[in-house]
Each structure stands twice: as structure tokens, then as C-alpha cells.
Amino acid sequence: MMKNEILKSWIEQYSGALLKRALYMLSNKEDAQDVVQEVFLAAFSAYDSFEGNSQPLTWLMGIMNRKIADFYRKKYKSEPNIRLDHFFDETGSWKNNDVLNDWNVSGKESELLDDQDFNKTLEECIEELPSRWKILLKMYYIEEKKAPEVSQELDVSTTNLWKILQRSRMQLRECLEFNWFSNR
């Protein structure tokens, strides 16, 4: 088969899987579609370097991971700074120490992750995070990538990664407090 025919068959076979993954990582359908399109354009350009040592989908997913990292790197650099005035006062002290207290779930933490409603609320809270934080959170906690790998992929210092993860956790905690725990 010729290059064009092979790539056409790959588009037919793998677009769905690539789009599903991109949508999960980007949380925006248009951005996900754009990234998938970029993946196939890059695959067309780099087709001669595909040695066939892996499945085509594996190779395409690798390209997509780099495209998503590029997307967030660009977005990360252009997005305005996030303010956390609602957590800290002008001296840098906590405005409300409740965020430091444990939730009263009395040993039911593992049950929460089995609760579909809680998981839906958690996903909604993750989606409310600034987009530049979401990818770091998903890569580090959900994909379980190591900090140096996340830092390298997204061109973020390790120190900045830890700060963003901490801020993300605080934002998630506040969202869960309001949308889940206060309603129970």
C-alpha cells in the first residue's frame, strides 16, 4: 500500500481512539479535534521514520502526547497568572484555616472513590481548574507520571510544578467542600 492509502486507513481506524484520549486530556472538543488533526499531519510528514516496531496506534499516541504537551506549553505561557486571594491575606497567611482541617469521613475514603456521584463531582471540580493546571494534575496524579517527566514534557520547573499541584489541590478541596461535603 502507498503512504496516502495507509494514512487514510489509519485515520479511519484510529481517529476515535485518538479523539477520546485528546478530549480527556484537553477537556475541549474543538481543541481535541485540532490536536488529532495535527497528529495526522505530523504522521504524514514523519511517516518514513515509522519503522513498524510498534503498533501504528502506539506511534500515533506518542505523537499526540507531544502535541498535547506543545498545546499546553503554549497555553501555559500565554495564560494570565492565577490569583489565590481567597485563600491568603496580604501577609501570606491563611484567611480561613478550615482548608487545613481534615474532612470528617471517618475511614470512608476508599468508599468515596467507588461512589459514582462523588467521582462525577470530582471530575467537575477538576474541569473547573484553570486549564494550565488541569494537565499537570492529570499527568501527575491520574497518569502517575513522575515529576521530572511532567516538568520536562511541559517545560515547567519542578518547583513550579509542586506549587501548581499544591494550588490545584487547594482549589479542588474548596470545590469538593462546597459541592460535595457541605451537601452531605
N, C-alpha and C positions, 0 to 999 in steps of 0.2 A: 504494500500500500504506500501511497505517496504521503508526504508530510501533511498536506492540506486535508486529505481524507482521514488520516489518523487523528489529527487535532479536532476535526469535525466530530468524529466518533467519541473522542474524549469529552467534548463539550456536551454531547447528548448523554453520555454515561455519568459524568461526574459533576455537572453543574449543580444538581440538587444537593449533593453532599457538601460541596464547597460553599454553597449559599447558606445552608443550615449552619455550618461552622462559623462563617463570616458574620451572620446575623447574631449568633450567640456572642461573639467577641465584640461586635460593634454596636449592637442594640439599635440599629437603624437600618431599615430595609434598603434605602437608596444608597447609603454608604457601602453596605454589604454587596449590593449588585455591582457597584463601581469597582470594588476590590476584586470580585470574581472576574470581572471583565479584564482588569489589569493582570490577573493571574494568567488568563489565557493568552493575552498579548505577550506577556513575558515568556510563557511556554513556547509560543510560536517563535519568538526571537532566539530562545536558548535551546530549541528542540535538538539541535545537533550535539549538544552536551549531555542529553539524556542517554545514558548507557544501557538502560534496561536492567540495572542491578536491583531496582526496587519496582514496586507496582506503580503505574502511572499516577494513581490517586495519591500515593505517598509522596511522590515527587511534586505533584501539584499542591498538596497541603504544605510542603516545605516552602514553596514559592509564596503561597498565601500567607504563611506565618510572617515571612519577611515583608510582604506588602502591608499587612496589618500593623506590624511594628513601624514601618515607614509612615503609615497613616497617622498613628498615634504620636510618633516623634514630631511630625509636622504640626499636628493639632496641639500637642503639649507645648510646643514653642510659641504658638500663636494665641493660646487662650489666656485671658486675663488672670491675674492672681486671685486666689480664693481667700476670702476673709472669714475668720472664725471669731468675730467679735461677740457672738452669742455664747461662746464658751469661756472667754478670758476677758478680764478687765484691762485697763490701760497699764497696769503694773505687770501683767502676765500671769496673774493669779486666777484660779478658777472662780467664775462668777457663781456657779452652783455646784457644790460638792456631790450632788446626787449622782453625777456621772461616774463617780469613783466607787459608789456603793454596789454591792452585789445584787443581782436580781433575786427575788425570793421564789426560786423554782424548786427548791428542796429536792435535789437529786433527780430531777426530771429532764435534765439537759438532753440526754440521748433520745428521750421521747419526743422532744421538740422537733428534732430533725426527721422524725418519722411522720410528723403532722403535716399534711398537705397544705392546710391553711397557713401554718407558720411559714413553710417554705415559700408559699406564694407571697406572703408579706415580706419575707427576707429578700426575695427577688425584686419586688417592687422597691424596697429600700435601696438595694444595690443600684437599680436603674435611676434612682434619684441622685446618686452621687455625681459629681462633676465627671464628665466623660474622661478627662485626663487621669482621674483616679480609678475609674472602673477597670481599665485594662490592667493596671498594676495589681489591683486586688484580685482580679480573676486569674491572672498569670501566677501570682504567688500562692494564693490560698486554694483556688479551685484546680488549677493545672499542676499545683505543687512544684513549680519551678523554683530553683534556688535563687537567692537574692542576687548573686553576681550575674547569673544568666539573665534575669529580668532587667537588671541595670544595663547590661551590655546590649540587649535587644532593643531597649527603648532609649538608650543613650541618656540615662539618668544616673547620677551619683548614688552610691549605696546609702549615704547619709540622707539624701533627698528621698530615696525610696522608703526608708524607715519612717521619715516624717509624714510622707503621704499616706503610708499604710496606717500610721497612728491616727491621723486626721480622718481617714476613711472609717476606721473602727469607731471613732467618737461619733461621727455622723450617722453610722449605722446604728449605733447604740441609741442615739437620740430618736431616730426614726422608729426603731423597734419599741422603745419605751412608749412613744406616742401611739403607734399603730397596732401594737400587739399587747404589751404588758399592761398598759393602762386600761385596756378593754377587758381584761380577764378578772 
